[in-house]
Amino acid sequence: MRRDNAGKAKDAASVLCVVPCLNEAQHLDRLIATLLADADQIAFRLVVVDGGSTDGSQAIIRRHMELDPRLTLEENPKRVQSAAMNKAVELYGDDAEFLIRVDAHCEYPARYCERLLAVQSETGADCVVVSMRAEGQGCFQVAAAVAQNSVLGNGGTAHRNDTTGAFVDHGHHALMRIAAYKAVGGYDESFFWNEDAELDVRMRASGFRIYLAGGMPIIYFPRRSPVALFRQYVNYGRGRARNFLKHHERLRLRQVLPIAVAPAVVIALLAPVSPVFAVPAVTWMGCCLVFGAYLGLRAGKPCAALAGFAAMAMHLGWSIGFLLGVFNQKVRATRVARGVDAPVAS
């Protein structure tokens, strides 16, 4: 059997593994070494698509390239993850059957790519997604992780909790058949955030099936400060707003409830007029703090008791982002209707 520069037999299931990257030097060295070592039994190409890192990430990639020809570095002038994935598929997708997306700031279970292929083979799914478990090191990161692993922070969404495996609407992107990916046009590069959920909407609409694999969660490291976490969730909210307006899908309860947080905080500014205006915001804050304290006691970690503060940053950021996203898109639509071409930030 003939072998190519991706490493394995040409008649084996071939994999294009893509890592979108921007300033991920802290995680990149270990990630690349692990992926290459664990993929020794499959026809495998690893492409890191870098958006202009300035922290030494590219030097790490090039050092590994000297040791293993299966690794390639590509540039991503557009910087966003959706563009990175599309570029890799455009350049290398014709030589592979499956696309695996790997995010640099996560840790992955052993033999990750092989296990994804096994799940796909068993289920016949067009996409295999995985669950995510947050872990922290510093005190606030621990609090954020505890919040994100609980209903307080994730609303009970399936891919943020342990699962035994099931067909779902959405999950953390892992493996996709490249034929399905191309059939729906890949990621929408106008989505800077929530691009994975947006792609899943089009996958389902085209009849492709998404399977959430059980027993192989990846480890995610939350933001290390309240400000960074807040900004992240503002962006998440803006992405969800764009997805909602593009596809007109009905929001779930876990998405509807946080939308009310920002209005409640604004209304609380009228508390000097009447204390009743502060009731919604105070109730929300109290629930977060009490539940966060409970999570801390259950986890047996003092820092985990701050989970309520982390959850408040997440809820408020998501609410502001969603409402801003809806407002900006409505303004943009109005300007387009009037023939005004000046862009409005999404």
N, C-alpha and C positions, 0 to 999 in steps of 0.2 A: 504494500500500500504506500502511495506517494505521500511525502510530508511537505508542508509548506512552512513559511517563516512564522506562522502562528504556533507551530510546534507539534501538532498531532495529526493523526491519520485524516485524510481528506474526506473519507466517508463517515466520519464521526459527526455527531451534532456539534456544529461550530458556534462559538460564542464570541460576541463583541461586547467586552466589558468597558464601560465608560465612566470616568470619574470627573465630573465638573469640579474645577478647582479655582479658588481665589484666596491666597494667603492662608494656606493650610499646612504650613511647615511643621506645626506641632504634632499633627497626626499622620502626615503623608508618608514618612519613611517606613513606619511600621505597617501601614495599610498596604503599600505597594508590595513590600516583602511578603506579607501574609497572602495576598491575592495570588501572586505569582507562584508561591510555594504550594498553595492549596489547589491550584488548577493544573497540576502536572499530568492529570489523566484525561484532559479534554482538549479539543482543538480550540485554542484560546488566544485572543488578542486583547491586550489592555491598552486603552487610550486615555490619557489624562489630557483634558482640554482646559487650558489655563487662561483665565481672564485678565492676565497682567499682574501676577503676584509680585510683591516687592519684599517678601519676607524670606527669600531663599528657597521657595517651593520648587522653582524650575531647576535649580542646581541639584536638588534631591532627586528629581525625576531623571535628569540627565545622567546622574551617577548610576542609577539603577538601569538605565538604558544601555550603558556600557557592559552590563553584566547579563542582560537578558534581552534578546531580539524581539520578544513578544510585546515589549513595552514601547509605546509611541507617545510623543508629546506634540500636541497641536495648540495653536493660539486661538483665543476666543475674543476678538475685538469687541463684540457686543456685551461681553462680561456676564450675561445672565445665564442661568442653568439651562433654560429651554433652548437657547441658541447653541450651547455647548453640545447638548445631546443631538440636536438636528445635524450639526456639522459633522460629528463623528459618524453618524449613520450615512450621511451623504458620501463621505470619503471611504468608509470601510464596510458599510452595511451589505453591499452586494456579495461579500465573501463570507457572510455568516447567516445562520438561521435564527439565532436568538440574540436579543439585546439585554444586557444586565446593567442596571444603573446602580452605581455605588457613590454614596455621599462621603466626602473625605472626613467630616467631623464626627463620624460614627465608628463603632467597633462592630465587627461581624463574627458570627459563629464559625467554627472550623468547617472547612470544605463547603463554604457558603454556595459557591456557584454550582458545584456538583449536586448539592441538596436541592437547589432550585430546579435544576434540570430533572431530578428524580420526581419532584412534585408535579412538574408539568407533564411528564410522561405518564404518571399515574392518573391525573385528572383530565388531561387533554385541554387544559385551560389555555386561552390565548395570552393571558397575563397572569403572572403569579406575584402577589404582593405579600408583604410581611408586616408583622406587628413591631412596635417600637417600645422599648423600656428606657426611661430616662435615669441617668445616674449622675451624681454630683460629687465634687471634691471639696471646694470651698463652702463656707457656711451658707451663703445665699444660693449657690448652685444646688446644694443638697435640698434646700427648701423648695426651689423651683422644680427639681426632679420629683419630689414627693407630691407636689401639687399636680404636675403633669401626668403622673401615674394614677391619679385618683379621679373620681367623678367630678371633683371640684374644679379640676383643670382641663379634663378632656371630655366631660359631659357623657361619658359612657361609650364613646366611639369604639368600634370593634378593634381597629388596628392600633389603639393605644392601650389595649388590654390583652391578657393571655387568651388564646383561642385554640380550639381543637381542629380548626380547618373548616372552611366553608366558602361557598361562592358569595361574593359581596359586591357592593356598588363601588367601593373605593378602599384603598389601603396604601401603605408606603410602597412606592414603586421599587420593584426588584427586577423581575424578568418579563420580557415581552417578546412575542414572535415578531420578527422584523417585518414580515409580510403584513401583519395586522397594523403595526406602527406606521408603515408606509401607506397603507390603505386609508387611514384616517388623516394623513398629512402630518404626522408627528406632533411635537409640542407647538402650541401657539406662542410664538416668540414675543407677542405683545404682552404676555403675562409674565411679569417679573416674580410674582408669588402666586401660589395656588395653581401652578401650571399642571401639577400632577392630577389634581381633582378635575380640572377642566378637560384634560385628555381622557380621563376615565368616562366622563359624560359622553364624549364622542365615540369611545370604544363600545360602550353599552348600546348607544343608538345604532351602531353599525352591526350589532348582533354578536360582538365578541364577548367572551366570558372572562371574568376576573375572579381568581381564587386566592383567598387569604390563607397562606400556609400556617400550620400550627407547629408549635414547638421549636421555632427558630427565630425568636425576636432579635432585633439588632439593638445595640446600646447607643443611645443618643445623649449628648452632653449639652445641657441647657446653657443659656447665657449666664454670665457670671455676675451681673449687676442688675438692679431693678430697672435702671434706665435702658440698658441694652435689651432686656426682656420686654419692656414696654414698647420699644421701637419695633422689635420683631413682631409683636402681635398687632401693632398698627398696620404693618405690612400684610400680615395674614388677613386682617379684616378687609383691607383694600382689595386683595386678591379674591376673597370670597365674594365681595360685592360685584366685581367684574364678572365672575363666573355666574352669579345669580342673574345679573342683567343680560348676559349673553344667552344663557340657556333657559331662563325662566323656570328653573327647578324650584319646587317648594322647599322652603327652609325647614329644617328639623327644629324641634323644641330646644335642643342644646345650643342651637345657633340663634334662635329668636330671643331667648332670655338675656344673653349678654348684650344684645343691641340696646336694651333699655338702660344699661349702666351709665353711659355718658349723659343721656338726658336726665337721669336721676341725680347725677352729680351737679349738673347745671341748675336744676330746680332747687337743689339744696342751698344755692347761693341766696335764695329768697328767705332763708330761715330767720333773718332779723325781722322780716315782716310777720311771719307766723312760723312757729316751730314745726307745724305739720308738713311744710315743704321739705324738711330734712328727713322725714320718716323713710321714704324709699331708699335713699342713699345710706342712712344709718343702719337700716335693716340689712341691706346687702353687705355692708362692711362687717356688721356683727356676725352674720352667717359665715362669712369667709374666715374671720378670726377664730370663731369657735370651732369650726370644722378643721381649720388648720391646726389648732391646738390638739384636737383629737387625733389627727394624723401623726403629730409629733409624739404623743404619748404612745400610740400604737407602734410607731417605728422605734421608739426607745432612743431617739436622737434629739438633743435639745435644739439643734438648728432646724430640724424638720418641723418644729412647732411654728416656724416662720412661714410655713406653706401658705397660710392665709394671706400674708402680705404679697407673696409672689403671685397668688391667684388674682388678687386685686389688680396688680399691674397687667396681668394677662387679660382679664375681663375688660378693664377700662381701655387698654390699647386696642383690643379687637373691636370694641364698640365704636371708638373714635374712627378707626380705620374703615370699618364698614360704612358708617354714615358719610365719611368723607368720600369714599369710593362711589357711593350712590350719587352724591351731590355732584362730584366732578364729571361723572359719566352723563348725568342729565344736562349739565352745562355744556358739555362737549356736543351732545346730540342737538341741543338748541342752536349752538353756533354753526354746526354743519348745516342744519335746516335753513339757517339764515344766510348761508354762503360765506360765513366767516371761517377762514382757514387757520387762524392762529391756534396752536395747540393748547390744550388744558391738561395739566398733570393728572395722571390716573392714580 
